[in-house]
Amino acid sequence: MAQAGKGRLNYRCPSCFMRDLDIDMFYDKERGEYYCLRCQYVGTEEDVLQKNEMARFRYRAMRKRFTDFEDFSD
């Protein structure tokens, strides 16, 4: 089995990140895919980017301060 190495960029594992774990993925050059050592997630670069975008959607308002709650009341 080939040695694992970091990819061009340090991608976060989307499966672990949805559970609030910040785990970097490794890149397998022979297979052309990224994988996680913690949860056994495997995917192409496009798949990883798509799922990481879903995680960004989850935290989209994390730095926004809400002061007007009238829009949320019934």
N, C-alpha and C positions, 0 to 999 in steps of 0.2 A: 504494500500500500504506500502511496506517495505521502511525503510529508505535507502537512497542512501549512498554509501561509496566509497572511493577511492579504486581502484584495487591494485593488487600487485605492479604494476608500474604505473607511471603517463603517460598514453598515451595521445597524442594530438588528437583532433578531426580532421580527415582527411578533412572533408568538410569545416570546418572553417579555417584550416591551408592552404588550397588552395586559400583562400581569404585573406591570410596574417593575420589571427587572431590566437593567441596562446591560445587555450582553452583546459583545461584538461577534460578528460572524466571520468565518474563515472561508477561503476560496479554494476550490479544487480545480486546478488548471486542466487536468486530464478530462474531467467531466464538464467543465465550464459552468459550475454551479456553486452557490454559496450554501454553507451549512452551519448549524449551531451545535456546539459540543454539549450544551446543557439539555436541550429538549429534542434533539434530533430533527429539527426543521431543516428542510432542503428546498432550494428554489433557485430559479434563474435570477439574474440581476433585475430584469423587468418585474418579475413576481415580487421580489423583495421591495423594490421601490414602490410598487402599487400598494402593498400591505403596510409599508411605513407611512404612506400618505394617509391611510385610514387611521393610523395612530395619531398623526398630526391633527386630524379632524377632531379627535377626542380631546385634545388639549388646546384647541384653537382660542379659547377665551381665558386661558390660565392667567395671563398678565393683565387682563382687563378688570377694572374695578367697577362694580355695579352699585350705583347710588339711587337709581330710580326703579322702584319695584312695582310701580302702578301697572306696568305692562304685564306683569306676571300674576296679578291678583284676579280673582273671578268677579 
